[in-house]
Amino acid sequence: MNLKKNKFIIAIFAITACCAVVIAFLIIPNIQDIVKINQDIIFQREDLEKKAALGLNIKQISSEISAMEKNSAELNKMYIKSGKELEFLTLLDEIAQKNNVDAQAVPQFPEKNAEKLTKIPLTIIIKGKFVNVFSYIGSLETMPYYYNIDSLEIQEGANDATTANLTGNIYLNR
């Protein structure tokens, strides 16, 4: 019986030794490889997320640039083109005639300017009936050019006569 007991103990040690060898030479290296591959996958995922976010930013920036280009073209139409200053002043006179007011525009065009977009101060003195003066001011807002009004002074005169001084800026696109 003792022999059977010894054989049984030897068999248990042999099986344990085989399991230890399998664990030491097969399972542990594979677990290390799995952990390394898992870390590589996490790194690749983070890298791809960064690249995807960058790609989205590039697409977003590209779409914003194209939208700005469209808006830029629209804004350029609102500026007075170089050489069209007289056309602008004529338009102001036509608006004055339509609204039955006397309007005198006093722009301060610069001599020479190398900048593409030039800010030009413009004062308009408007004389007429109160309703017509405000109708003229409203018509200025509908003209195809941009006139940024900084100040408006209104003086009431005799016989329902009103004088308004508009001070603002127009922009000349070279």
Legacy VTK file of the C-alpha trace (Angstrom):
# vtk DataFile Version 3.0
C-alpha trace
ASCII
DATASET POLYDATA
POINTS 174 float
0.000 0.000 0.000
2.854 2.149 0.709
3.984 1.564 -2.833
0.643 2.644 -4.177
0.770 5.743 -2.017
4.246 6.595 -3.288
3.182 6.065 -6.905
0.177 8.296 -6.304
2.337 11.040 -4.772
4.864 10.741 -7.590
2.039 10.981 -10.150
0.688 14.119 -8.437
4.157 15.682 -8.426
4.647 14.715 -12.089
1.300 16.253 -13.081
2.075 19.367 -11.016
5.522 19.623 -12.620
3.985 19.261 -16.100
1.417 21.947 -15.291
4.171 24.222 -13.970
6.213 23.690 -17.150
3.156 24.407 -19.349
2.342 27.543 -17.320
5.949 28.736 -17.302
6.741 28.140 -20.963
3.379 28.546 -22.721
0.812 30.525 -20.762
2.964 33.253 -19.141
4.666 34.321 -22.432
1.271 34.362 -24.159
-0.224 36.495 -21.383
2.692 38.910 -21.735
2.099 39.065 -25.500
-1.631 39.659 -24.944
-0.905 42.501 -22.485
1.567 44.066 -24.949
-0.920 43.755 -27.835
-3.645 45.266 -25.643
-1.411 48.265 -24.866
-0.629 48.660 -28.589
-4.355 48.574 -29.404
-5.079 51.252 -26.787
-2.262 53.409 -28.173
-3.489 52.931 -31.770
-7.080 53.776 -30.732
-5.948 56.996 -29.037
-3.816 57.885 -32.060
-6.729 57.235 -34.438
-9.072 59.314 -32.244
-6.584 62.204 -32.374
-6.252 61.855 -36.141
-10.028 61.646 -36.536
-10.494 64.760 -34.416
-7.823 66.523 -36.467
-9.528 65.372 -39.663
-12.857 66.696 -38.412
-11.184 69.986 -37.497
-9.668 70.219 -40.962
-13.048 69.504 -42.574
-14.730 72.050 -40.298
-12.073 74.668 -41.015
-12.350 73.973 -44.733
-16.124 74.421 -44.667
-15.772 77.617 -42.615
-13.250 78.977 -45.125
-15.587 78.288 -48.032
-18.451 79.955 -46.144
-16.204 82.945 -45.418
-15.253 83.144 -49.096
-18.952 83.282 -50.013
-19.548 85.969 -47.391
-16.451 87.815 -48.549
-17.787 87.959 -52.093
-21.087 89.290 -50.756
-19.312 91.880 -48.610
-17.131 92.989 -51.518
-20.313 93.873 -53.406
-21.257 96.223 -50.555
-18.040 98.222 -50.768
-17.544 100.973 -53.312
-15.161 99.847 -56.013
-12.305 102.146 -56.845
-13.350 104.433 -59.702
-17.065 104.089 -58.852
-17.108 106.919 -56.300
-19.114 109.203 -58.622
-21.662 106.427 -59.168
-22.115 106.204 -55.394
-22.589 109.972 -55.033
-25.062 109.932 -57.933
-27.011 107.186 -56.166
-27.193 109.363 -53.038
-28.597 112.229 -55.156
-31.185 109.923 -56.760
-32.319 108.728 -53.335
-32.627 112.374 -52.235
-34.779 113.204 -55.250
-37.063 110.198 -54.631
-37.588 111.312 -51.035
-38.047 115.044 -51.837
-35.127 116.228 -49.724
-32.003 118.242 -50.363
-28.989 116.107 -49.465
-25.377 117.159 -49.620
-22.801 114.384 -49.279
-19.327 115.386 -48.138
-16.938 112.437 -48.488
-13.299 112.771 -47.537
-11.645 110.632 -50.206
-7.912 110.123 -49.595
-5.372 111.118 -52.241
-3.645 107.742 -52.599
-3.855 104.679 -50.416
-2.194 101.332 -50.972
-4.592 99.408 -48.716
-7.123 97.120 -50.360
-9.982 98.351 -48.170
-10.075 102.005 -47.163
-12.411 103.519 -44.578
-13.706 106.886 -45.814
-15.540 109.346 -43.555
-18.798 110.590 -45.081
-21.058 113.337 -43.787
-24.499 113.795 -45.317
-26.506 116.952 -44.593
-30.206 116.398 -45.280
-32.822 119.186 -45.432
-36.538 118.703 -45.919
-39.744 117.737 -44.144
-39.319 115.518 -41.110
-41.064 112.509 -42.710
-39.051 112.872 -45.922
-35.761 113.138 -44.024
-36.432 109.869 -42.204
-37.619 108.250 -45.407
-34.268 109.232 -46.955
-32.377 107.712 -44.011
-34.401 104.513 -44.389
-33.601 104.440 -48.110
-29.883 104.618 -47.287
-30.223 101.278 -45.533
-31.605 99.636 -48.677
-28.935 100.864 -51.085
-26.446 98.241 -52.277
-23.518 99.947 -50.533
-22.561 99.776 -46.885
-22.816 103.080 -44.991
-22.028 102.749 -41.291
-23.708 105.635 -39.461
-21.810 106.821 -36.387
-24.019 109.743 -35.387
-27.267 111.457 -36.326
-28.081 115.027 -35.338
-31.547 116.403 -36.019
-32.509 120.065 -35.888
-36.047 121.275 -36.337
-36.459 124.518 -38.217
-39.339 126.803 -39.199
-42.209 125.711 -41.470
-41.808 121.976 -40.758
-38.241 122.069 -42.088
-35.846 119.574 -40.583
-32.090 119.369 -40.957
-30.280 116.123 -40.213
-26.521 115.603 -40.120
-25.442 112.009 -40.652
-21.835 111.165 -39.890
-20.419 107.773 -40.741
-18.104 105.752 -42.908
-18.149 104.111 -46.294
-15.555 101.672 -47.550
-13.594 101.849 -50.778
-12.360 98.563 -52.223
-9.313 98.905 -54.475
LINES 1 175
174 0 1 2 3 4 5 6 7 8 9 10 11 12 13 14 15 16 17 18 19 20 21 22 23 24 25 26 27 28 29 30 31 32 33 34 35 36 37 38 39 40 41 42 43 44 45 46 47 48 49 50 51 52 53 54 55 56 57 58 59 60 61 62 63 64 65 66 67 68 69 70 71 72 73 74 75 76 77 78 79 80 81 82 83 84 85 86 87 88 89 90 91 92 93 94 95 96 97 98 99 100 101 102 103 104 105 106 107 108 109 110 111 112 113 114 115 116 117 118 119 120 121 122 123 124 125 126 127 128 129 130 131 132 133 134 135 136 137 138 139 140 141 142 143 144 145 146 147 148 149 150 151 152 153 154 155 156 157 158 159 160 161 162 163 164 165 166 167 168 169 170 171 172 173
